[in-house]
Amino acid sequence: MEPVTVVQVYLEKTAFTFDKPFTYLLPAEMEAKPGCRVLAPFGAGNARRQGMVWAVEQQLPVPGMKAVLELLDEAPVLDQRQRELALFLSKRTFTPVFECVRAILPRAMTLLVQRQYRLTAPALQSQGEDLTQPQQALLSRLRQAETPEQLDKLVLAQLAQQDPAMEELIALGLVEQLGITRRKVGDKTQKMLRLTRRYLEHPEEFSLSPKQKAVAEFLRPMEGAAEGEILYFCGVTSVVLKGLEQKGAAIRYEKRIDRIPKTRREQYPNPEDVVLSPAQQQVFQGLKEWMEDPAPQAALLYGVTGSGKTLIYQKLIHHALSQGKQALLLVPEISLTPQMVQRFQSCYGNRVALMHSGLSQGEQLDEYRRVQEGRADVGIGTRSAVFLPFSNLGVIILDEEGEASYKSSDYAPRYHAREVAKFRAAQQNCLVLLGSATPSVESYYYAQKGIYHLFTLKERYTGSVLPQVYLVDQKQELMQGNTGSVSRILAQQIRINLERKEQTILLFNRRGYYTVSRCEDCGKAVNCPNCDVPLTYHKDNGRMMCHYCGYSVRPQSRCPSCGSDRLRLSGAGTQKLEEELANLFPEARLLRLDTDATSARYSLEEALAAFQRQEYDILLGTQMIAKGLDFPQVTLVGVLNADQGLYAPDFRGAERVFDLLTQVVGRSGRAGKPGRAFLQSYQPDHPVVQYGANQDFEGFYREEIAARKLLLYPPFCDLCVVGFSAQKEQIVRSGALAMMELLKETVSNHPGVAFKALGPMQRRVYRLQNRYRLQILLKCHNQAPFRRFLRDALERSGKDKRFRGVTVTVDFNGAVEA
C-alpha cells in the first residue's frame, strides 16, 4: 500500500477543550504548505470549516479519512515563527489556535465562505417515487426557482425554520451545499498601460494617429504608466488608449497599489544630529550594548516626564537600522501615533509602517504587506502592531509600558502585548525595551530584582523643571458656593494663560453630557435594557446612550421603574464641561477630544495638529490626552476629577490613578517655560493623590508593593480570572459553582499545583449585552504545571451537562471586576 499525503489542520469554531490538529487527506492536485488556509469537512454533517495547515506528512491511507475540500491560499500566510507565536498565544491564553491565527493576521485577510446551494443532477431528473410527500412538494418548489439567488433564499429560509424535509433533501444528495470563498477586503488596483514588445521592436509596422504616437513616445522610456497620468500629461482621452490597445501597440492591465494612511509630514532633526545630555548618552550606550548582545534581553527605562525617552528610542531605532535590522515601537493610545509617526517618517519616509484600529481594513492590510515584503523597516502602532511580520528585529519598544490598553481582555486571545513582545524577542534574539515615567508595579519589581536591566532618567531633557503642582480641595469650593466643575483658582490661572497666549490642557475622564438620569421619587437610574449600567445623555445627538453595547434612545419623560415624571439629569461629562468652559471663557478657542469627538477618520490627527499650531487655547479631553503628547506652549494643566478611579473594584485602581495624574501633570512646562498643574480633589490628603502631586513614583511604589505582598497580588502571584456568562441567571450561577467543584476534584490529579480560589462573584457589570456574568479568581503561578491543571479542569467542564449554555473564558492578569 502506497503512502498518501496528509495535512495536519487546526480548524475554526473549535472549543479550546477540543482544539487539536485534525488529519485530512490532501488531494493530489493541491500543493498545500504549512501556513496555508484550507476548507475542510468537519463532524457528522461535514460542515465546511476553514483551517490552517500546520504540517504536511506522508502516511499510509486510513479508511474513511476525509479530504481537504479547497486550498484557500496559493502561498503560506504565516511563516514558521508566526505559527510558533500562535501556539504560544493558544497555550498562554487558553484560546483555540485558529483564533490566535486570526489575531495575528490583519482583519482584511479574513476569508469569508458564503453558502450557496444547487440542485444536483438526480434532483433535476427525479420523478419523486422514492420521496415522501413533504420532500416531493419541497423539491417541486425548489425547481421553480428561476435564479441561483432565489434558490439560495428558499433553501436558507427552510433551514431557518428547521424544516426536516429540507435537511433530508440535503442528506439524500438532491441539494448540494457549495462554498464560495472570498477575502474580506480586496486589493486596491490602478489601471495601467504599457507598450507591447512588438511595437517597441518594430514601430514602423503600426499606423498610429498623431495622438496615439504622442502617447507611445510618452510610454517608450518606462515600463508602464497609470492611465490617469497618461490622460493628464498627454492631453488625450481614453478613446486614444483604447485605440492603441486595439492596434496591438499597447496592453492595458491592473497593478496593485498601496492604501497609504494619511499622515502629516513634519520636519524633525536627523537622529545623527540629535545631541543627548550626559545622562541620556549613558543610558543610550548601556542599552546599545544590550542590543548588540547575541542573546535576547529585556530592559526598563524609567524616566520622569519630559526626560527625553523618545530621543533615546529614536537613537536605538537608528542604530538598529544601521546594523541592517528592523524596529518595532508600540504606543498605548491611537492619539500618540501621529507625533511618533511624524518624527520617524521625517527621517525614514515610507520605510515606516503604521498599524492601529483607526486605519481602514484596507490600509491595515497594505501596511502589513509592506512589512511582510520588506518594504518597511520600522513599525509604529498600538497593541495589535506587536504582530507586524518583521523577520529581523533589533529592538522592540513599548512606550508607557504600564498602560492597561496593552492588555486585551474583551476578546480572545486575551494577551498582553508585553508578553508577546518578549516572546518575539526570544525568537529573534533582540532587545525588548519597556519605557515609562510610571512603570507598572510588576515591571519595576522585576527591574529591582535584576530580571530586567534598569536604566533611569531623573531630570528633564531641556533643563526645564517639573511643573509646580497645587491641590484644590473641592469640598471647600462647594462650601463657598462654587458648584461648577472648575475651581476659582483654576479659572483664574486659565485667564492668565489666555492673556499670555499660552495653552492649557484640562483632563476630565468622563464622556457625554449628563452621566445619569435618575428618578426623584423612586431613586432609580434609567439603565440600559441590555446592561446593568446607567444610560449617558449625549447632547451632540440628543440621545441617551450605553457606552458598553451601543444602545441608544431618546430621553424619556417617565421613569421606567415607577412611572413618575420626575426624572432629573445629573452628573457632568466632557460635553457639559465644554459648554461650561465656553460660558466661563467666551474668548477662548476650545478643543474637545474624546471618542465621541474623534469618531470621523483622521479627525484625531487633524485636531492634535491644529492644537500644535496653536489654533486652540484650551484642550479638554479624556485620558487620551494625558500621556505622551508634547506641546511646547502648554504651561497649565488642570485635572478636574482627580479622585475618579480611586475606589475602582480592581487591585490596580490606585496605580491607574497615580499613573494618570503623573502623566497629565507632565504635559506642562516641557519647553523651558515654567509649568504648573492644579489637581481638583475631594480627598486632597489621599496618599495616591499626594504621590501623584509630588511626582513621587518611588514613594508610591514602596507603599503599593508592600500592600500587594501582604494581600498576595501580582507580582507575587498571577491572577487567573475564570469568567462565566449565560443568558439566564440560574444557568450562569450553576456553571460557576460547578467549576469550583471541578477545580477541587481536578487538583488531586496534579500534585504540586497550588492556588487560592475566590468566588464565584459578580463582575462589576453583572449583566452585559443580555448575558449574566460571574467570575472565579485564582491566585496562582502561570507556569506549565498550573496550565496543565487548568486545561484538565476545562476539558472536564466541556463534557459536563451543567455547563450547557455557559460561556467560559480565561484571562491571566487582566482587570479584576469585583
N, C-alpha and C positions, 0 to 999 in steps of 0.2 A: 504493500500500500504506500503510495507516494505522499510525502508531506504536503500540506497546503499552507498558504499564507493566512495568518490570522492577525487581528489587531486587538490590543487591549484599550478599551474605551471608557472614560468617565462620562456619565450621562447627566443631562439636566433633569430637574424636577425629581431628584432623588433625595430622600431624607438622609441626614448625616449618619444616622444609626445604621443605614443600609448602604452607605456610599462605598463603592469599591470599583475597580476596573472590571468591566464585563468583556468577555471574549466573543468576537464576531469573525466570521469568515470574510475575507477580503476578495471580492470578485477579481478575476484575472485582468479585466480591463481597467481597474483602478490602481493608481500608484500613490497610495497614501503614505505620508511620513509622520513621525511624531510631531505634534503641534498643529496638525490639520484637523478641521472640524468635519464631522460626518453626520449623516442621518441614518438612524438605526432603529429596528423594531424592538419594542420592549414590552414584556408582560404577556399575559394570555391573550389580550386583544391586539397585540402587535402595534401598540401606539407608536407613532413616528416621533422619535426624540432626537434632539441634537446631542452631540457628544464630542469629546476631543480625543484623538488618538494619542495614547501615551507610549505605546510600544508596538513594533511590528515584529512578528515572530513566525517561525516555521514549526508546525507540529502535525501530527497525524490527524486526519479528519475524525470528527466525532459525530455520530448520527444525530440528526435533529438540530445541529448548530445553525443558528440564524446568521444571515449575511448582511453586510452593510448595504443600505439602500441607495445612498448617494454620497459622493465626495463633494463637500461644500467649499473647500479651499484648494486652489491649484498648488499653493506653497504653504509651508507652516506659518501660522500667525503668532506662535510663541516659540522661542528658542529653548534650549536646554535649561539655561539659567532661569528663565521666566517660569518654566514648568516646575523647577525646584522651588521657586518662590510661591507658586500656587499651592504646592504640597505643604510648605511651611505655614502658610496662612490657614489652610484647612486644619492642620493639626493644632495650631495655637488658638484658633477661634471657633473650633467645632462647627465648621461650615463645609458643605459639600464642595468637592474640588471644582466642579464646573462653575459654581457660583463665584469661586475665587478667580477662575479664569476670566469671567465676565468683569470682575472688579479691576483686573489688570489691563484689559483692553478698553479703549475708548468706546463710549456707548454707540457711536456711529457704526462700529464694526459688528454690532449685534445682527445676527441673521434672523429674519422673520420667515417662518414657514407658514404659508397660507393654505388652509384646507380647501381643496376643490374635489368635486365628485363627478363621475361619469358613469353612464350605463355600459356594462360590458356587452360583448357580442351575444352571449347566451340570453341576456335580458332583452336585447332587441329582437331575438329570434324566438323567444319563449312564447308558447301558447298558454302557459299558466296551468297546465294539467297537474303539476306536482305542487302547486302553491295553495295556501289557504285562501279563503275569500278575502280577508283583510289584506293579505300580501298581493293578491291579484289586483284589488282596487287601487292600492297604493302604486304598484308598478304601472298601472294604466295612467295614473295622474303624472307620474314622472316622465313617461313617454311623451306626454303632451307639452312638456317644456320646450320652448322654441329656441332658447339660447342657453349656453353653459351657466350664465349668471342666474337665470330663472331656476335651473336645476339645482344649483348650489343653495339658493334661497329656500327652496322647497325642502331639500334634504335636511338642512340645518334647522328649519322650523319643526320638522317631525322629530328630530333628535332632541331638540329642546323640550318637546312635550313628552319625551321618553316613550315614543311610540314603539311598541315591541315589533310591529311589522317592519318598521324601518331598520331596526337593528338586525332583524332576521334576514332581510334582503342583502344587507352588507355581509353578514356571516355566510350566506349562500353564494357569495361571489357575483351577485347580479348588479350590485352597486359597488364601485371601486373608489376608494379614497386616494387622492393624489396630493402631493405636497409641492407647492411652488415656492422656491426659496429665493429671497432677495435680501440684499443688505439694507439696513435701516436707513442709511443716508448714502446716496450715490456720490460719485466723483463730480467735481466741477470741471467742465471742459471748455475749450475755446476752439472755434472753427479756424482752421489753418489752411494755407495754400502754399504749395512748393512746385517748382518746375520738374518736369519728368526728365529722366536721363536721356531719352531720345531727343528731346528738344535741346538740352544742353550740348549734346554731341553733334546734332545736325539741325540747327535752327533754320537753315535755308530751305528745309523741306516743308516748313509751315507758312501758311499765308495768314498773317495776323493783321488786324486793323491797327491804326496808329495808337489807339488807347491800349490795346492788348500788348503791343510792343513796349509801350511805356511801363506797363506792369511787369512784363518779362524782364526788362532791364533793371527794374527795382528789385526783383527777386533773385537775379543772377548771382550776386555775391553772397547770398545767405541760403541756409538750408531750408528755410520756410519762414513765413510771417503770418501773423494774425490777420484775418480778413478785414477786421475793423481798421487796423493800421494801414492796410493797403488802400482801402477806400479813402481814408483821410489823406495820406501822403500823395497818392496818385490822382486824387480828384475824380475817381470813376465811380460807377455804380456796380452792384452785384451782378448785373447782366454781363458786364465785361468779364468778370471772373468765371461766370458760368460758361461763357464762350470759349475761354482758354481751356477749360476742362473738356468741353465737347470736342475740341480740336486735338485733344491728346497732348497739349503743351504743358498742362499743369494738372496736379492732383489735389483734390480737397480732402482734408482729414481732420480729425479732432485730437486735441492734445490736452492731457490732464494738467490742470494748473492748481496752485495752492490758494486756499482761502486764508489770507493773512489777517490776523486780528488787528484791529485799529489801535494804534498806539501813537502817543505824541513823541516826537524826537526833540530831545533837549541836549544841550552840549554840556558834558561833564569832563573833568580832566582825565587824561590817559592814566591808567594805573601806574605806569612807569614814572609819571611826573608827580604823583602824589607823595608828599613828604610826611612821614609819620613822626609822631612825637617819640621821645626815647622809650616811654612805657609801651606804646604801640609797637615800636620796632622790636622790642624784646619779646613781646607776645607773638608777633609775626614770625620771628626767627625760630621760636620754640615750636610753633605749630607747623612751620615748614619742615622742620626736622622730622616730626611725626608723620607728615605727609609722605616723606621720602622713605620711611621705614617700609620694608617689604611685607610686613605683617599688617593686618587690619588694626586700626587704632580708633579710640573714642576720646574726645576732649570736651571740656566745658569751658566756655568763655563767659565769665561773669563780669559785666562792666556796667557802670552806672549809666543812666540815660544820658545820651549826648557824648559818650566817651569815644565814639568813632569805631564801633564794632563793624559797621558796614564797610568802612575803608579797609579793615583787615580782611573781611570777606572778599572784597574786590582784589586785594593783593594775592590772596590764596588762590582764587579762581584764575587770575592771570598767570600765576606760577604753574598751575595745573595745565593750562593750555600751552604754555611754553614747553612743557615736557611731553606734549603730544597726547595729553589726557583730556577728559571731559569733566564737567562740574554740574552739580545739581543744587539749587538754592530754594528752600521751601520757606514760605511765609504763612502766618496763621490766618490772615484775612485777605479777601479779594481787594480791599481798599489799599493794601500795602503793595500790590503788584505794580501799579503804574509807575511810582517813583523808582522802584527797583529795576523795572524793565527799561525805563529811560536811561538810567545810569549805565547799564550794561550794553544796551543797544548803541549808545553813544560810542562805545569802544569796539564792539564786535558785530554791529549791524545785524544782518539776517542770520548770523550764526547763533542767535538767541531764540530759543523756543519758549512759548508761554502755554501754561495749562492751568485752567481753573473752570469752575462751573458757570462763570459768566460768559464764556465763549459759546458760540453756537456749536452744535454737534459736528457740523462740517469743519469748522475751524479746529476743534479738538482733534478730529481725525487727521487733518493735514499737518498739524503741529507734531502729532505723534509720529507720523510717517517721515517727517523731516528728520527727526531724531533717529528713527529706525534706518533710514537710508544714509545716515552720516552727513546730512546737510546742516546739522546744528550741533554745537559743542557745549552749549550752556543751556540748562533748563531752569526756568523760574516759574513757581506756581504755588498753589495751596496744597492741601493734603494729597489729593489724587495725583499730583505731579511726581510723587515718590515712585510711581510705576513707569515713568518715561523710560523707554528701552535703550538707555545708554549701555554700551558694552565695555567701556574703558574708562571708568570713573577714577578721578584722582582725589575728589573731595565731595562729600555730601554735607550741606549746611542746613540746619534748622534754626531759623531766626525766631526769637521769642519762643523757645522750645517748650516752655511750660504751659502754653495756651491749650485750653480744653478743645479747641477746634481741630487739633491734630488727632484727636481720638474719634473714631467712627463708632457710634453706639446706637444709631437709629436703624441701620440696615446691615445685613450680613454682607461680607465678613466684618465683624466688629474688631477692627485692628487699630493699632496706634502707629502713626507714621514714623515715630522714633524707632519702634521695634523693626519695622520694615526696612528703614534706613540702615540699621545696624546689621541686619541680615544681608542686605545688598553689599554693604562694605566688606563683610566677611567673604562674600563671593568674589569680590573684585580687589581685595586687599588694599582698600583705600581708607582715608580718614573720614570719620563722622564728627562734625563739629556742632555742638549744641551751644547756642548763644542766647543770652538774655540779661536784662537788668534785674529780672526777678525769676531766677531759675526755679524749676519745680523743686519741691522739697526732696523728692526722690533723687533727682539728678545731683543736687548739691550734696546730698548724703553720700552718693556713690563717689563723687569727686573727693569728698573729705576722706573716704576710705581708700582712695587710690585706684578705684576701679576705672574712673575717668581721670585723664590728665587735667588738672585745674589751672586755668590762666585767669588773671584778674586785671581789670582797669578801674581804678578808683577815682580818676579825675576826668573831667570833660575835655574833649579834644581841642576845642577852640580857646581854651583858657578861661572860658566863662564858668561861673559857679552855678551850682544847683539853685533853682528858684527858692525864694523865701516863701514858706507855707504858713497860712493862717487858718485857724479853726474857727468856724462860726457856729455858735450854739443856736439852733433853730427854735428851741424852747423859749429862749429869751426874745427872739423875733416875734413869736406868737404872743407872748405876754405883753409886748409893747405895741401890739396891734397890727403887725405886718403879717397878713395872711397869704401873701403872694409866694411864688416859688423862688424869687430872687431876694436875697437878704439886702438890707440897705447898704452895707459896706461893699458888697459885691457890685451892686448897681452903681455906686459911686466910682469904683475902680473901672467899670466898663466905660463910664463917661470920660474918665481921664484918658483911657486908651483911645477913645474916639477923637478926643482933642489932639492927641499926639500922632494920630494917623497910624497907630499900631493895632495889631489884630488880637482877637480874643477867641478862645475855644471854650465852649460850655458843654459839659457832659451831663446828659440826663438819660439814664439807661432804661427807658420805658417808651414803647411805641404807642401811637394812637393819639386821640384827643382826650376822651374820658376813658378811664380804665375799668369802670364798673357801673352798671345800672342797678340800683338797689331799691327795694320797696320799703317805704317808710312805715308801713303798717305791719307786715309780717317779717321784715328784716332780711328777706332772702334776695340774693342777686339773680339777675337774668343770666342763666347759664346756657352754654351751647347744648343743643339737644343730643349731640353725639359724644360730647366730652364733659367731664366734671370740672369745667373752668368757666369763669365769667366771660361774657362777650365784651369786647372793647369797642367803643364808639370811634369811628374814623370820620373826621369832618370832610376829608377830601372827596369821599364818595357817598357820604351821608348814610353809612350803614354800620350796624353792629357786626363785628367780625370775630371769629375764633382764630387765634394765632397758632392753633395746633392742626386742625383739619381743614381750615379754609371756609367753613360755613359762614354765611352772611345773611342778614335780614335787616329790613328797615326798622328803626327804633319803634318799640311797641308802646302803646298808650296804656296798657293794663298789665298788671303783674300776672305772669303765667301761673303762679302758685296760688294766689288768693283772689285775684281778680280786681284788686284795688287799682285806682288810677293815680295813686301817689308814688310814682316811680321818680327817682332822682338820680341824675348822672353825677358821678363824683370821681375823684382821682385824676391826676394830670398825666398826660403823655407828651411826647415831643411836639405834636401838632398844637396842643393847647399852649404849651410853653412858647412856641413860635409866635403865637398870637399875643401872648402876654409881653414878650420882648418887643414886638412891633409897637405896642402901645407905650412901653416904657422909653423906647429909643426910636422914635419915628424917623430920625435922620439916618439911622444905621442901615447898612446893607447887610441883610441877614440871609444866611445859607443854612438850610436844614438837611442833614444827612442821616437817613435811616433806611431800612429795607423798603419802606413804602415810597420814599422819595427817589430811590435809585433803581426802581424796577425796570425802567427802559434800558435798552442796550447802550453801553458806553456812557450812560448818564453819570455814573460814579467818577469815571476818569475825567470827564469834562468838568464836573463840579470841583474836584480837587485841583485841577489845573487852573480854574478860574480863581479859587482861593489863593493859590500860589502866586498868581499875577496880581493879587491884592484888589480884585474886583469886589470882594466882600470884606466887611469889617468883623463880623461875628460868625463863627461856625458852631452851630448847635447840632449835637448828634448823640447817637447811642455808642456802644463800646467799639464800633467800627472805626471811630476817630481817635481812640485812646492810645493806640500803640504804633510805634514805628514811623509815623509821619514826621516830616521835617519841614517846618515852615519858619523861615528866618525871622519874619516880622511878628510872630506870636510872642507876646510878652506877658499875657494874662491867661490863666486857666481857672475855670470855676467848675466845681463838682457840686451839683445841686441836690443830690441824694446819696451822700457818701455811705449811709447806713445800709443801703439796699444790698441784700445778699448775705448780711452778717449772720442771719439765722436760717439760712437755706438748709434743707434737710439733706446735706451732703457733707461728709467729713472734710471736703476740700473748700467749704464755703468761706472760711476765714482767709485761706490762701488766695482764692479768687478776688476777694475784696481788696486785700493788700496789693495784689498784682495790678488791679485796675487803677487804684489810687496812685501807686508809684509811677505807673506808665503814663497816665494822663498828666500828672504834675510835670513829668519830664518833657512834655511838649513845649514848655515855656522857657524862654530865655536861652535859645540854642545858638544864637549868632552874635554873641558879645554883649547884647543889651541885657540888663538885669531883668530876670523874670520873677513873677510872683504867682501864687496859687491860693485859692480860697476853697476850703472844704466845708460845705454846709452839712451839719450832722445834728441829730437829736441826742447822740451819745458821744460827744467830743472826747470824753475820757476813756472810751473803749480802747483796750490795748491795740487792736488791729488798726483802728483809725489813727492812733498815736504813732505806731510804727510806720504807717503809710505817710503821715505828715512829715515825719523825720527822715524819710527815705532810708530807713534802717532795716535792710534785708537781714543782716546777721542777727540782729536782735529778734526779729520776727522768727527767723529760722530756729534759733535756740529754744524759744518758747514752744513753737509748733512741733519740733522733733521730739521734745520731751513728752508732750501730750500724746503724740502718736505712739510712742514707745509704751506709754502707760496703758493706752486703750487698744494696742495691737492693731495699728493701721499701717498701710504702706509708708515707708519702705521696709517695715519689719514683718510684713506678710504680703500676700497678694489677696485681693478681694475678687471673688468669683460670684457674680450676680446671675443666678439662675432665674430667668423670668418666665412667667406663665400668663397666657391671655386666652380668653374664650368669650363667646357671645353671651353666655349665661353665667351668672354669678356663682351658682351652685357647682357648675362643672369646673370652673377655674379653681375654686377652693378645694374641690375633691382631688384635682390633679396635683395641686401644690402639696397637700397633705400626703398623697400617695408617694410623691417624690421624697419627702422626708423619711418615709418608711423604707423606700428603696435604698436611700443613701446609707441608712443604718444597717440594712441587710448586706449590702454590697461590700462595705468596708471590711467585713470579716474575711473576704477573699483577697484582700490587698494588705498584707502585713507591712507595717512601716509607714503607711499613709496616715497622716494626722491632719485634722481640720476641725474647725469650730463652726457649727451651723446656727444661724439666727433666722427665725421666721417660722412659717410664711408671714409676710407682712404686705400691706397695700403699698403700691407705688405712689409717688407723690400725686400724679394724676391717675386716680383709680380707674376711671372709665375713659378710654381714649378711642375715638372713631368706633364707638359702639362695641368695644371689647373691654371686659373687666380684666384688671391686671394685678397680679401678685408677684412677689419675689422671695427667694431664699438667698441669704447672704452667707457665703462660705469663706471664712478666713483660712487661707491655705498657702502653700508654696507651689507656684505654677511651674512644676517640673514634671518630667516624664512619668514618674510613678503616679502622681495625682491625676494627670490627664488620662492615664490608662484606667484608673479607678472611675473617673467621671464618665468616660466613654462607656464603660461597662454598665454603669447605672442608667445612662441614657438609652443604651441598647435594650435593657430590660424594660424601660418605660415604653419603647416602641412596640413591645408585644403585650403591653398591659392595657386591658379594656378601660381602665379608669382614666386613661389619657386621651380617649376619643373626643375630638372636638377641642383639644387643648394644644395650643402652640407653645413649644418650649424653646427658649433661647438661652445662650450662654455668653456672658460678657465679662472679660477679665479687666479689672482695674478701671471700669467705667464709672459713671456717676451713680452714686448710691441714693436712690429716691425713696427715702423713708420719712 
